[in-house]
Amino acid sequence: MPTLEDISQFRRGLTDADIIGSAKQPGDDFVDTHDTYTWYRAIGAAKVPASILELGVRYGYSLIALGKGACDAGSDSLGRCLKIVGIDAETDGVQSNRVARRYLRAVFPEADVWIPDYNTCNPGSVNAILGTSLNKFPFDIVHVDGDHSETGIQNELVIAEQQIASDGWVLIDDIDTPHIKAVADEFCSKLGIIPLLIPTFHGLYLCDMGSKC
């Protein structure tokens, strides 16, 4: 199980704005003031994943940061083969997937972003998109940041548990929201995992599946 110090050592030298760069969209001024994507980059550098799944992508900032961290800590060629998959239903009416796909593929040619048949809280729809049976293609990191309803977060964690590698890391965003924290705590308790709280702006749980009982 990583410690906060293990993760923090990879944060030096860059700001959120440096990491997101030209992918920043108009109006997203939080990129200039928050201190969140430095942590995502650090997580990618600490884990050096070969594959990342994100549930809830919007403009792809978290995936950009995770992927850049992996590449900075890994080999120069990692970005060309890093498997990045995003699932986003665009429920806010913004065609953000096209934007995210463009910026992600500029760095990670194998990246793709998909719209599920219904929404991100339908495990069957998401697993059908991924084209996998249980753990046929496990991901090293699964980031949960999609449907923020209680049912949504519960079902996204079902997907995460199905798609994560046995030693992978499940990241759960928005832990400052009480019902999300409650569901996340229940998920961790069920698996016997003590989550690591990463101090992003909205709070992020890092759940090391390799530490589960």
Disulfide bonds with the S-S distance in Angstrom:
none
